[in-house]
Amino acid sequence: MHYALIHRFTFQAIHAVTLGGVEEEPHAHRFTLNVRIRGPLREEEGVVWDFVDVKRRIRPVVEALEGRDLREIADPPTVERVGAVLLSRIQRVLPPGLEVESLELWETPEQGVVIIP
C-alpha cells in the first residue's frame, strides 16, 4: 500500500515578473503551499511521519519567505520557479526514507503549479 501525508502552509510575499515584454508592478500574494510526503507506514505508530516533526522541519523553510521579495530567491520569480526553490529546500530537511511526492504552490485560490519530482 502507498501512503503520502499532506501538509499545508501559507506565507505572504511580494513578486513581479516580466511576461511577453510586459513588466508587472511588484505586488503581494498570500501563497498556499501543499506538500505531499511519501514514505512507508511506520507500523508500530501507524503514521508515515509525525505531523509535529513535519511542522518543525518544513515550517522554517516556508517562514523564511514570509514578507520577502521573491525576486531575491528566483529569477524570474514565477510560481514555477519559486515552487522549485521550495521543493529543493524541503527535500534537504526530510528525514531518510521520505520524499516529496508532489508540491503545489498557489499564488491565488485559482492559479498555481504542481511540481512532481
C-alpha positions as CSV (number, residue, x, y, z in Angstrom):
1,M,0.0,0.0,0.0
2,H,1.1,3.5,-0.8
3,Y,0.9,6.4,1.7
4,A,1.5,10.1,1.3
5,L,0.8,12.6,4.0
6,I,-0.3,16.2,3.1
7,H,0.5,19.3,4.9
8,R,-0.5,22.9,4.0
9,F,1.5,26.1,4.8
10,T,0.8,29.7,3.9
11,F,3.0,32.7,3.5
12,Q,2.7,36.2,2.2
13,A,5.4,37.5,-0.2
14,I,6.0,40.0,-3.0
15,H,6.9,39.3,-6.6
16,A,6.9,40.8,-10.0
17,V,7.6,39.1,-13.3
18,T,8.0,40.2,-16.9
19,L,5.9,38.2,-19.3
20,G,5.7,39.0,-23.0
21,G,7.8,42.1,-22.5
22,V,5.3,43.5,-20.0
23,E,6.8,44.1,-16.6
24,E,4.4,43.8,-13.6
25,E,4.4,46.2,-10.7
26,P,5.6,44.5,-7.5
27,H,2.6,43.1,-5.7
28,A,1.9,40.7,-2.8
29,H,0.2,37.3,-2.7
30,R,-0.9,35.1,0.1
31,F,0.7,31.9,-1.2
32,T,-0.6,28.4,-0.2
33,L,1.8,25.6,-0.3
34,N,0.6,22.0,-0.2
35,V,3.4,19.4,0.2
36,R,2.8,15.6,-0.2
37,I,5.4,13.5,1.5
38,R,5.6,9.8,0.5
39,G,7.1,7.1,2.7
40,P,6.5,3.8,4.3
41,L,4.0,3.4,7.1
42,R,5.7,3.1,10.5
43,E,3.6,0.1,11.6
44,E,4.3,0.5,15.3
45,E,2.9,4.1,15.2
46,G,0.6,3.9,12.3
47,V,2.0,7.0,10.6
48,V,4.2,7.9,7.7
49,W,5.7,10.9,9.6
50,D,4.7,12.7,12.8
51,F,2.9,16.0,11.9
52,V,4.7,17.7,14.7
53,D,8.1,16.9,13.1
54,V,6.7,17.9,9.7
55,K,6.0,21.3,11.0
56,R,9.3,21.5,12.9
57,R,11.3,20.8,9.8
58,I,9.3,22.4,7.0
59,R,7.8,25.5,8.6
60,P,11.2,27.3,8.9
61,V,11.7,26.8,5.1
62,V,8.3,28.4,4.4
63,E,8.7,31.1,7.1
64,A,11.9,32.2,5.6
65,L,9.8,33.6,2.6
66,E,7.3,35.4,4.8
67,G,7.2,39.1,3.7
68,R,10.1,38.6,1.3
69,D,10.5,39.9,-2.2
70,L,10.7,36.6,-4.2
71,R,12.9,38.2,-6.8
72,E,15.6,37.6,-4.2
73,I,15.3,33.8,-4.5
74,A,14.2,33.1,-8.0
75,D,14.7,34.8,-11.4
76,P,12.2,35.3,-12.6
77,P,10.0,34.8,-9.5
78,T,7.3,32.8,-11.3
79,V,5.2,30.4,-9.2
80,E,7.0,27.6,-11.1
81,R,10.5,28.9,-10.1
82,V,9.5,29.7,-6.5
83,G,8.0,26.2,-6.3
84,A,11.2,24.7,-7.5
85,V,13.2,26.6,-4.9
86,L,10.8,25.4,-2.1
87,L,11.0,21.8,-3.4
88,S,14.8,21.9,-3.2
89,R,14.9,23.4,0.3
90,I,12.2,21.0,1.6
91,Q,13.9,17.9,0.2
92,R,17.0,18.9,2.2
93,V,15.2,18.8,5.5
94,L,13.3,15.5,5.1
95,P,14.4,12.5,7.2
96,P,15.8,9.5,5.4
97,G,13.3,7.3,3.7
98,L,10.8,10.1,3.0
99,E,10.5,12.0,-0.3
100,V,8.3,14.8,-1.7
101,E,5.7,13.1,-3.9
102,S,4.4,16.5,-5.1
103,L,4.4,20.1,-4.2
104,E,1.6,22.5,-5.0
105,L,2.2,26.3,-4.8
106,W,-0.9,28.5,-5.2
107,E,-0.4,32.3,-5.7
108,T,-4.2,32.8,-5.7
109,P,-7.0,30.4,-5.0
110,E,-7.4,30.0,-8.7
111,Q,-3.9,29.7,-10.0
112,G,-0.9,27.7,-9.0
113,V,1.5,25.0,-10.1
114,V,2.0,21.3,-9.2
115,I,5.6,20.0,-9.2
116,I,6.2,16.3,-9.3
117,P,9.9,15.5,-8.7
